[in-house]
Amino acid sequence: MTLGVVVVDDDFRVADLHARFVTTAPGFALLGTAHTAAHALELVAQLKPDLVLLDNHLPDRPGLSVASELLCDVMIVTADSSSATVRGALAAGAVNVIVKPFTAGLLAARLAAYAKYRQILSPGAGDLGQHGVDRALAALRQGDRPPTPKGQSPVTARLVADRLRKADQPATAAEVAADLGISRATAQRYLASLAEEGRADVAMRYGSTGRPEHRYRWKTSASPADPGRSA
């Protein structure tokens, strides 16, 4: 099954970039692009896409005010990640919110998760029950998780990330290792990966032995920009 997508962004260059991202995603087809809310409504009525990547900053109307009028699924694309915008997107029925700038890989993960969600909720699925509903919603969220680096255990990666996320102060690899019952080298490897992904801050301090120690603190900000990010 191929899912049709319409891209809506007021910036022509950004719209073209996001359109190219869509064309590289397996199982998806770009149906068209729009740069205003009015044109988006026309295109959706005409082309009947499965999904719209809808920018919130449009010249004639905010994307959030348009989302509920589109007879298809919507992912809100926005540079404004405020709680009010996120709540507004979900209240308008958006299946996801993507914060600019983002990479082709991030969008591909979101689209792959959406495709699985649609497969579970296919017209022939019948009565899903609570388990089926939970499976569909969990599938939609799978694209939100960063991939585990090659050679790493997803379970250990989650334990290290949770340990850092819940900490009141920065932690060293030795402290994380002691808390989780893993080797210091293993803790160091997973902590370094979190720092490289932009999910943790790292600072240097000198320990009791006089040797420098890396201390890691969880952060909630987005990962650093890299080549291929949208504007």
C-alpha positions as CSV (number, residue, x, y, z in Angstrom):
1,M,0.0,0.0,0.0
2,T,1.4,3.4,-1.0
3,L,0.3,6.4,1.1
4,G,-0.1,9.8,-0.5
5,V,1.4,12.9,1.1
6,V,0.8,16.6,0.6
7,V,3.5,19.0,1.9
8,V,2.5,22.4,3.1
9,D,5.0,25.1,4.0
10,D,5.1,28.9,3.3
11,D,8.8,28.8,2.3
12,F,9.2,27.4,-1.2
13,R,12.7,26.0,-0.5
14,V,11.7,24.3,2.7
15,A,8.6,22.8,1.0
16,D,10.8,21.5,-1.8
17,L,13.2,20.0,0.7
18,H,10.5,18.3,2.7
19,A,9.0,17.0,-0.5
20,R,12.3,15.4,-1.4
21,F,12.4,13.8,2.0
22,V,9.0,12.3,1.4
23,T,10.0,10.9,-2.1
24,T,12.9,9.0,-0.4
25,A,10.6,7.3,2.1
26,P,9.5,3.7,1.1
27,G,5.8,3.3,0.7
28,F,5.0,7.0,0.4
29,A,4.2,9.1,-2.7
30,L,4.3,12.9,-2.9
31,L,1.0,14.1,-4.3
32,G,1.7,17.9,-4.2
33,T,2.9,20.9,-2.3
34,A,1.1,24.0,-1.1
35,H,2.3,27.3,0.4
36,T,-0.9,28.7,1.9
37,A,-3.7,27.4,4.0
38,A,-6.2,28.0,1.2
39,H,-4.2,26.1,-1.3
40,A,-3.7,23.3,1.2
41,L,-7.5,22.9,1.6
42,E,-7.9,22.9,-2.2
43,L,-5.2,20.3,-2.8
44,V,-6.5,18.0,-0.1
45,A,-10.0,18.2,-1.5
46,Q,-8.7,17.4,-4.9
47,L,-6.0,14.8,-4.3
48,K,-7.4,13.1,-1.1
49,P,-4.0,12.3,0.5
50,D,-3.6,10.0,3.4
51,L,-1.3,12.5,5.2
52,V,-0.4,16.2,5.2
53,L,2.8,17.6,6.5
54,L,1.4,20.9,7.7
55,D,3.5,23.9,8.6
56,N,2.0,26.0,11.4
57,H,3.4,29.3,10.1
58,L,1.3,30.1,7.0
59,P,0.7,33.5,5.5
60,D,-3.1,33.4,5.5
61,R,-4.0,31.2,8.5
62,P,-2.1,29.3,11.2
63,G,-1.7,25.6,10.3
64,L,-3.3,24.6,13.6
65,S,-6.5,26.3,12.6
66,V,-6.5,24.3,9.3
67,A,-5.7,20.9,10.6
68,S,-9.2,20.0,11.9
69,E,-10.7,20.9,8.5
70,L,-8.5,18.5,6.5
71,L,-10.2,15.2,5.9
72,C,-7.0,13.2,6.4
73,D,-4.2,12.6,8.9
74,V,-1.9,15.5,9.7
75,M,1.6,15.9,11.1
76,I,2.2,19.4,12.3
77,V,5.6,20.8,11.3
78,T,6.7,23.8,13.3
79,A,9.8,25.7,14.6
80,D,7.7,26.6,17.7
81,S,8.0,23.7,20.2
82,S,6.1,25.5,23.0
83,S,3.7,23.5,25.1
84,A,0.8,25.6,23.8
85,T,1.7,24.7,20.2
86,V,2.1,21.0,21.0
87,R,-1.2,21.0,22.9
88,G,-2.9,22.9,20.1
89,A,-1.6,20.4,17.5
90,L,-2.9,17.4,19.5
91,A,-6.2,19.1,20.1
92,A,-6.6,19.7,16.4
93,G,-6.1,16.0,15.8
94,A,-2.5,15.8,14.6
95,V,-1.0,12.3,14.8
96,N,2.5,13.8,15.4
97,V,4.4,17.0,15.8
98,I,7.8,17.5,14.1
99,V,10.0,20.3,15.2
100,K,12.2,22.2,12.6
101,P,14.9,21.7,11.7
102,F,14.8,18.0,11.1
103,T,16.7,15.4,9.1
104,A,15.4,13.1,6.3
105,G,16.2,10.2,8.6
106,L,13.9,11.6,11.4
107,L,11.1,12.1,9.0
108,A,11.6,8.7,7.5
109,A,11.3,7.2,11.0
110,R,8.0,9.1,11.6
111,L,6.6,8.1,8.3
112,A,7.5,4.4,8.8
113,A,5.8,4.5,12.2
114,Y,2.8,6.1,10.6
115,A,2.6,3.4,7.9
116,K,2.6,0.7,10.6
117,Y,-0.1,2.6,12.4
118,R,-2.2,2.7,9.3
119,Q,-1.7,-0.9,8.6
120,I,-3.0,-1.9,12.1
121,L,-6.0,0.4,11.5
122,S,-6.7,-0.8,8.0
123,P,-10.4,-0.9,7.0
124,G,-10.5,-4.7,7.3
125,A,-9.1,-4.8,10.9
126,G,-12.5,-4.9,12.5
127,D,-13.0,-4.5,16.2
128,L,-9.5,-3.9,17.6
129,G,-10.2,-4.2,21.3
130,Q,-8.0,-2.4,23.8
131,H,-5.0,-4.4,22.9
132,G,-5.3,-3.5,19.2
133,V,-5.8,0.2,20.1
134,D,-2.7,0.1,22.2
135,R,-0.7,-1.6,19.4
136,A,-1.7,1.1,16.9
137,L,-0.8,4.0,19.2
138,A,2.5,2.3,20.2
139,A,3.3,1.8,16.5
140,L,2.8,5.5,15.9
141,R,5.2,6.4,18.7
142,Q,8.0,4.0,17.5
143,G,9.3,6.7,15.2
144,D,9.9,9.0,18.1
145,R,12.7,6.8,19.5
146,P,16.3,7.3,18.3
147,P,17.8,4.1,16.9
148,T,20.2,2.2,19.1
149,P,23.8,2.4,17.8
150,K,25.1,-0.8,16.2
151,G,26.5,-3.2,18.8
152,Q,24.5,-1.8,21.7
153,S,21.7,-3.5,23.6
154,P,18.4,-1.5,23.5
155,V,17.7,-2.7,27.1
156,T,21.0,-1.4,28.4
157,A,20.7,1.8,26.4
158,R,17.3,2.4,28.0
159,L,18.6,1.7,31.5
160,V,21.5,4.1,31.1
161,A,19.2,6.8,29.6
162,D,16.7,6.4,32.4
163,R,19.4,6.5,35.1
164,L,20.7,9.8,33.7
165,R,17.2,11.3,33.0
166,K,16.1,10.7,36.6
167,A,19.3,12.0,38.3
168,D,19.3,15.2,40.3
169,Q,22.9,16.0,39.4
170,P,25.5,15.0,36.8
171,A,26.8,11.4,37.0
172,T,30.1,9.8,36.0
173,A,30.4,6.5,34.2
174,A,31.7,4.9,37.4
175,E,28.5,6.0,39.3
176,V,26.2,4.8,36.5
177,A,28.1,1.5,36.3
178,A,27.7,1.0,40.1
179,D,24.0,1.8,40.1
180,L,23.2,-0.5,37.2
181,G,25.6,-3.3,37.9
182,I,27.5,-3.0,34.6
183,S,31.2,-2.4,33.8
184,R,32.5,1.2,33.8
185,A,33.6,0.7,30.2
186,T,30.1,-0.3,29.2
187,A,28.6,2.7,31.0
188,Q,31.1,5.0,29.4
189,R,30.3,3.7,25.9
190,Y,26.5,4.2,26.4
191,L,26.9,7.6,28.0
192,A,29.2,8.8,25.2
193,S,26.6,7.7,22.7
194,L,24.0,9.8,24.5
195,A,26.3,12.8,24.3
196,E,27.0,12.3,20.6
197,E,23.2,12.1,19.9
198,G,22.7,15.4,21.7
199,R,20.6,13.8,24.5
200,A,23.1,14.4,27.2
201,D,25.5,17.2,28.2
202,V,29.1,16.3,29.2
203,A,31.5,18.3,31.4
204,M,34.9,17.7,32.7
205,R,36.0,17.8,36.3
206,Y,39.0,16.4,38.3
207,G,38.2,13.6,40.6
208,S,39.8,12.6,44.0
209,T,42.7,10.8,42.2
210,G,43.5,14.0,40.3
211,R,42.4,12.4,37.0
212,P,39.8,14.2,34.9
213,E,36.3,12.7,34.9
214,H,33.5,13.1,32.4
215,R,30.2,14.0,34.1
216,Y,27.0,13.6,32.2
217,R,23.7,15.3,32.6
218,W,20.4,14.5,30.7
219,K,19.1,17.3,28.5
220,T,15.8,17.7,26.8
221,S,16.8,20.0,23.9
222,A,17.0,18.8,20.3
223,S,20.0,17.1,18.8
224,P,22.6,19.3,17.1
225,A,22.0,20.1,13.4
226,D,23.6,18.0,10.8
227,P,23.8,17.9,7.0
228,G,20.4,17.2,5.5
229,R,18.4,19.0,8.1
230,S,15.4,21.1,7.0
231,A,15.3,24.8,7.6
